[in-house]
Amino acid sequence: MLSRTARPWLLAIASGVLQIIMFPSPSVYFLCWIALAPLLLAILWRRESLGNCFLLAYVSGIVWYSGSCYWVYHVMNTYGGLSPLVAVGVLILFCLYLGLYHGLFGFLLALVARSSRVGPTRALLFAPFMWVAIELARARITGFPWSLLGYTQIDNIPLTRIASVTGVYGVSWIIALVNCVFALTLFRFRQQGPVLLLASLASAAMLQSGVLIKPDVLTTDKSAVLLQENLPVDFTEWTAEYYDQTIASLVQLSSGRSTHSQSGEDRPILLIWPESPAPFYSVDPKFRHWMTALAADSHAYLIVGSLGVNPAKDTQQHAQIFNSAVLVSPEGEMTARYDKIHLVPFGEYVPFKSLFVFAEKLTKEVSDFSRGSLRTVFSLDHRKAGVFICYESIFPDEVRQFARNGAELFVNISNDGWFGESGAPGQHLNMARMRAIENHRWLLRSTNTGITGSIDPFGRLVDRAPRNLRTALHVQFAFTNVTTFYTRFGDWFAFGCAIILLTVLIFAYRRNRGQRSHASALGAAEMEEGNAGRGIRERV
C-alpha cells in the first residue's frame, strides 16, 4: 500500500502524464475529461499546506511540459548550436518556468478552499474559472499559450462551435468543469458516489460523442495552390547556382498540376509559398524576377514567405530585416507586405541580450529579425486575405484582428521543419485549426515540411499533403465575410473568468482574515479571563 504522503504526488504526476497523452502525437483526446481530476484530488483531498499544493501542481506542470514540449531540446541542439548538455538545461529551465502556471493554479485553488464558506468541494465550482484565467495569463504574460486544454476537442464540431463566441477558452472551461465533476465524485463517493459517477460518465460521453457528428462538406467556389518546399532548415551553402536551381524547381512545381490535384478544378486564383529557410529577400532583383514571371504565367495572386528589408536611414543604422509575406499581383507587381509582429523569443530575436549571451547562437540560422507593427490585410481584387506567420497562429486574439480588419480568408505560412519528427507539427496544426473555427474562416496553410493543407470554418482538415515531400497541393476554398461574436469582442470570456477569480480571491482573503482576527480576539479574551482568575486565586 502507498503511504498517505506519497499518494498526492503520484496523483499529480499521473495528471501530468494524462495531459501529455491527450495531445499529439499520442492524441488520445478523450482523456481530457479526466486528466485534471487527479491533480484536483491531490490538491484538495487531504487539505495540504498552500506550499505543498503549489508544489503538487508545479510538478504536474513540469511533467506535462517535459513530455509535450520535448522538441525544444531538438531545436536548441540541432539548430541552435547548443551542446546536448546545455540544450537539456534549456529544456529544464523552460519546463521549470512554464510549470509555474500550473503551480499558481494549485496555490489559488487551495487558497479558496480554505475559506469557511467555500471549502474543498465548493472550491471545485471555481476551478474552471481559475484554469481559464491561468491560460489567459500564459497567453498574455509569458506569450506561450501552447496546447491549451480546449485544443483536445478540435475534432468535436458541435462542441467547438462555442469557440466562435468564447474562443478556445470556452472549450477549456467546459473540459475543466467535467474534470471537477469527476473529482467531486471521488470526494463524495461514500455519500453520493454512484449517482455522481453516473452523471460524470454521462456528461463526458455525451460531450465526446460530438466527434461522431460529421456536417456536410461546405460549398467552395475558388481554388489555390499550396507549395510545400521541403527545404533543409540548416542548409547554409546557398550558392548562386543552387539558388537558381531551387527557385526554378519551385516555380515550375507551383505553376504545374500537382499529383495531389483533383479533376475538374478551376484555375487557381492564388498561389501560396510558405515561410522558408531559403534566402528569398523581397528586394532581391532575381527573386522579384521569378515571382513576376510566376504570377504572369499563372494569372494568379502570389502570397510568398520572404525576408523583408527596410534600408538603413543613415550610415549610423543597420538595415531592418523582417520575417515577411509579400503579395504579388497577377500583373507581377509586389503590392503589399506583411511583417511578422509576434516573433519567437530565442528563435527570431534574443530578449535581454546582455543576460542571455549564450542564446545569440540560436539566431544564426534565422537572423535577428525586427518586429512588424501593422496587421496588414492583403487585397485580392475585391476580396481580402489575412496572413499570419508560423508562431502567430497560436495567439487567438491576434489572429482574430485580421478578420476584424476585413480578412475574408486566412492564410498561415509556416516553417515547421524546426520541430523534427516530434508531436509539435500536429500540435501547431490543431491550434491553427481553432483559429478558423473562432472566426469562421477558411484557412489555407502552407508549410515548408508539413503539415500543409486546407481547413474549413468547422476546423476540418479538408485536404493535406504528405509531410517531408516537395509538392504543390491544389485545394478548394471560399471567401467568407461572416463576423463571429469572438471576432468582434475577442477574449471577453477569458477576461470574465479572470474577474470572477479575482473576486473570489478577495472574498476568500477577507473571510480568512476575519476568521484569524476573530480567533485572535477570542484567544486574547480567554487569556485575559485566565489572568483575572489567577489574580483572584492569589488574593484568596
N, C-alpha and C positions, 0 to 999 in steps of 0.2 A: 504493500500500500504506500502511496505517495504521502509525504508529510504535508501538513496543512500549510507550511511555509512555502513549499515548492509548487503547490497547485496553482496559485495565481500566476506565477512566472511561466509555467507551462501553458496556461490558457492564453497569456499574452503572446507567447511565441507562436502558438497554434493559429491565433488570429492573423499574425503577420504572414504565416505560410499560406493561409487561405486567400489572403489578399494578393499574393503572388500568382497563385494558380488561376484566379478568375480573370486575369488579363492575358493578352497574347504574350508568349506563344502558347502556353497551355490552353488558354481561352475556355476554361470551364466556367462559363458565365453564370450559371445558376447558383454557384456557391456564394455569390454576392449577398444572397438573402440571409446567410448565417455567418458570414466572415467576421463581422464586428461583434457578434454575440459573445464569443469567448472573452474578448477584451472588456466588454461591458461588465461581464460577470466578475472578471478578475479585479476590476476597479471597485465594484460596489458590494461584492458578496460579504467579505469579512470586515468591511469598513477600514481598509488600510489607511495609514497616515497619508497626508497630502503628498509628502515627498515620495513615498512608495508608489502612490497612484501615478504620479508623474513618471517615475522610472519604469513602471509596468508598461504604460502606453508608449514611452520612449523606446523601449526595447522592441515592442511590436512594430513601431515605425522604422527602426533601423533594419529589422529583418525584412520588411516589405521593400524598402528602397534597395537593399542589397540584392534581393532576388529579382526585382523588376527592372532596375536601372544598372545592372552589372555591365552593360555596354559602355558605361563611362570609362571603365578600365581599357577597353579596346580602343576607344577614341584617343585617350591620353597616351597610351603606349604605342599604338601603330602610327597615328598621325600627329600626335603632339610631341613626339620625340622624347618622351619621358621613359626612364628605365622602368622595368617591371615593378621594382620595389617602390619607386616614387609614384607610379601610376596606381598601385594598390593603396598607397597612402592618400592619394587624392580621392579615390573612391570611398575610402573610410571616412574622410572628412566630409565628403558630400553627404553620405548617409547620416553621419552624426549631426550635421547641421539641419537637414530637412526632417530628420526624425523628431526634432524639437516641436514640430507642429502636432504630431501625434501626442507627444508628452504634454503639450499645453491642453489638448483635448482631455486627457486623463485627469490633469490637475483641476481644470474647471468643472468637470463632471463631479469629481469628489467634493469640491468646494460647495457646489449647490446641494449635493446630497446631505451635507452636514447641517443644513438648516432644519429646524424642528418642524416647520410647516411643509417641508418638501420630503426629505427622507430619501433613501436609496431607490425605492420603486417609483416614486413620483419624479425623481430626477431623470428617469428614463424618458419621460414625456418631453423633456427639454433637450435630450441628447441629439435628435436630428437637427435642431436649430444650431446647436454647438458645432456639429460636424460640418454643416454648410458654411458657417461663419469661418471656420478654420480653413476650408477650401478656398474661400474668398481671400483670406489673408495670404495663402500660398500664391494666389494669382497676382495680388496687388502689392504685396510687400517683397516677397522673395522673387517673384516673376518666374515661377516654375510650377504651373498647375498641371503637372504631368499625370495622366491616368487618374482623373477624378472618378469618384465612385460611380457616377452616372453613366460613364462610358461602357460599363459592363453590359448595359442593356441596349446597345446600339442597334442590334438586330430586332428589337422588340418594337415594332412600328406603332401599335396602339399606345404603349406606354411613353415612348419618346415624343409623341405629339405634344405632350405637356411642355417640352423644351421650347416650342415656338412661343410660349408665354413666359416661362420662368428661366429659360436657358437650361444648360445641363444641370445646374444646381437643384432644380426641382426634381429631377430624376434621382439625384443623390439623396435628397431629403426622403423620398418615398422608400428607397432601399434602406436607409438608416432607420426609418421608422419600423419596418418589418423586422430588422435585426433587434430592435428594442423589444418588440413583442416576444420574440424567441427568448431573449434574456429574462423578461418578466415571467415567462413560463417556468424557467428554472428557479427563479426566486420563490414563486408561489406554487411549486409543484405539489406539495402536500395538500394545500387547500384547494386550488383550482387547476391543478396541473393538466388533467386530461382535456378539460374544456379549452384552456389556453393553448395547449399544444395543437389541438384540432384547428383552432382559429388561426394559429401561426402557419401551419402547413397549408391550410386552405388559402390563406392570403398569398403566400409565396407561390403556390401552384397556379392560382388564378392570374396573378400578375405575370408570371413567367410564361404562361400559355400564349401570351401575345405574340411570341416568336413564331407561332404556327399560322398566324394570320398573314396572308400574302395579298395585298391590294393589287389591282390590275396595273399593268405597265402603263406609265404615263405617256401621253402623246408628245411627240417630238417633231420638229419641222426644220431643224438645222443640223449640220454636221461639222465636225472638226477633226483634225489630225493631231494626236498627242505623240510627240517624239520621246523616246527613251534612249538616251545617248549611250549609256553603259560605258562611260569613260572611267579609267582608273583614277581614283581620288588622289593618290600620292604620286602621280606621274609628273615629273618636272622637266624632262628633256623635250620641251616644245620647240623643235627646230622649225624653220620656215617651211621645209618640205613636209614634215609631219603635220604641221598646222593645215597646209593646203589640202593634203590627202584627207585629213579628218573632216574638215568642214565641207569638202566636196562630197564625201560619202554621206554626211548628214543631210545636206541639201538634196541630194538625189533621193535619199530614203524618204524625206519629207514630201517631196513633190510626186512620188510614185504611189501606186496602190499597195497597201500593206498586205501581207499574207493573212493578217487578222481581220481584214475588212469584210464587210458583208455585201451581198449582192443587192443591187437596186438603190444604193445610197446616192444622194446628190453630191455635187461638187462641194467640197468643204469651204466654208466661208472663213475659217480660222485655222491657223497652224500654230502650235504651241511648242516651244523648246523649253526644257527645264532649267532650273538653277544648275550651273555647270562648273566643274573643276577646270575647264579649259579657259585660257586667257582671251576670252571674247570681249574685248574692250569696245564699247559703243562708239568711241571716237576713232577707232582704227579704220582707215580707208578700205583696207582689204575686207574686213568684216562687214562694213557697210555695203560694199560692192556685192558680196554674196547674198546679203539679206535683200537688197534691192532686186537682184536677179530672181531670187526665190519668190518674192512677192509678185513680181511681174509675171513670172511663169505660171504661178498658181492662181492668180487673180483673187487672192485672199489676203486677209489681215494676218500679220505675224505678231505673236507675243513671245519675246525671246529673252531668256535669262542671260544677263551680261554684266560687265563691270562698267558702271557709270563713272565718268570723270568730270569733275569741275576744276578747270585750270586754276593755278595759284594766282591770286590777285596782284602779288608783287614778289620780288625776289626773296623777301624775308619769310614767305609762307610756302608750304608744300601743297601740291595739288590734292584735292579731296577725292577719294575713291569710295564708291558706293556699291553695295550688292543690289543690283537693279534688274528691272524688267523694262524692256523697251517695246513700244508699239510701232510697227511698220505698216503703212497703208498699202493697199493693192497697187498704188502708183509708185511704191518704193520709197516713200518719204517716212523718216522717223518722226512721228508726230507727237509722241508723248513718252515720258519716262517716269516710272515709279521707283523711288529709292527706299529700300527696306528701312523701316523705322525701329522695330524691336530686334536688336541684334543679339546674338548668342554670346553671353559673357564667357571669356576664356576660349572662345572659338573664333569670333569675329572682331572682338576687341578685348582688351585687358583692363578691367576696372582696377583702380588703385595700383597703378603700375609700380609705384615705389615700394608697396608692401608685398607684391607678388612678382618679384623679379624673375623667378623660375618660369612663370607662366608665359613669358614672351615667346617661348618656343612654340606654344600652341597656335600662334597666329602665322607661323611661317608658311603654311600651305594656303591660307585663305586671306592673307593680308590683314591689315588693321583698318577696318572699314570706318567710314564716317556714317553718322546716323541721318536718315531722311527725316523730313519734317511735315510732308503733306501726304494724305491718303488719296492720291490721285486716282481718279476713275477714268478708264480708257473709253473713248468714243469709237464704236464700230458702226460707222454710218449713222443710223438713227437709234442704235441700241448702245447699251453701256455695260462694261465689264470691270469688276474689281479684282485686282491681282494682289495676293499676299504670298510672301516668300517663306518657305520652309517653316522655321520655328514660330512664325507669327500665327500659324494655323491653330496653335494650342490656346490662344487667348480669345475667348468668346466676345468680350466687349469690344476688342479692337477690330475683329473681322466684321462685326455687325455694322460698324461705321461705314464700311464700303456700301452696304445695302442702303443705309440712311442717305448716303451721298448719291444714290441713284443707280447703283450697280444692279443690273438685271441678270447677271451671270457672274459666278465666282470662278476664278482661275487660281489654282495653287501650284506653283512651281517649287520643286524641292530637290535637294541632293541628299538622299538617304544612304548613300554609299558609305558615309562615315560610320554607320551603325554595324556594319558587317552582317554576319548571319545570326543576328540576335532577334529577340522579340520586338525590338524598337520600331522597325518599319510597320508592323501590324498595329502597334500602339499609336504611332503617329497617324496612320490612316484612319483609325477609328475616331480620333479627335477631329480630323478634317471632316469626316462624315457628319459629325454632330453639328458643325458649322452650317452645313447645308440644311439640316433639319431646323435649326433655330431660326434661320432666315428664309426658309422655303425657297431655296435657290438650287439650280443645277450647279454642280461643281465639277470642273474639268481639272484633273490632277496629272501633271506631267513631271516625272522624276527622272533622275539620272540612271538609277539602277532598279527602281521599283519601290513602292507599288504604284504603278501608273494605271489610271482608269477614269471612268466617268461615274459620277454619283448623282442620283436624282434627289428631289426635295424631300423624299422619305428617308434619305440616308443610305439607300441601297447602292451597292457597288454593281452597276448595271453591266459594265464591261471592264476588263482589265487585261494587261499584258503580262506575260511571264517575267519573272524577276531575272536580273543579271543577263539580259539579252538586248542587243541593239535592235530596235524595231520601231515602227510607227503604227500606232493604233488608231483606226478610224472609228469614231464614235458619233452617236446621235445625241442631241440635247435640244433645249428650248429656252428662250428668254422668259423671265418671269418678273412681273412688277408688283406682286403681292407684298404688302408690308405687314409683317407679323407684329404681335404685341412686343415680343422680345426685341425686334429690330428697332421699334420706336422707343422703348423705355429701358432697355439694357438690363443690368444686373439688379433690378429693383427687388427681386425675391431674395437674393443673397444678402443684400444690404438690410432687408427687413429681418432676416434671421439674425444678423449681427446686432440689430437694435433690440430684438427680443432677448438675445443672450445678455446684452449689457444690462437690460432692465432686470432680468433675473439675478444677475450677479450683484447688482446694487441692493436688491431686496434681500438676498441671502446674506450679504455682508452686514447690512444694518440689523437684520434679525439676529445674526450670530453675535454681533457687537452688543446688542441689547441683552442677550442671554448672559454674556460674560459680565456685563455691568450689574445685572440683577443678581448673578451668583456672587459677585464681589460684595455687593451690598448686604446680601444675606450672611456672607461669611463675616463681614465686619460687625453686623448686629449680634451674631452669635458670640463673637469674640468679646464684644463689649458686655453682653449679658453674662458671659463666663467670668469676666474680670470683676463684675459687680458682685457676683455670687461668692467669689473667693474673698472679696473685701468684707462681706457680711460675716462669713465664717470666721475670718481672722478676728473681727471685733468681738464676736461671741466667744 
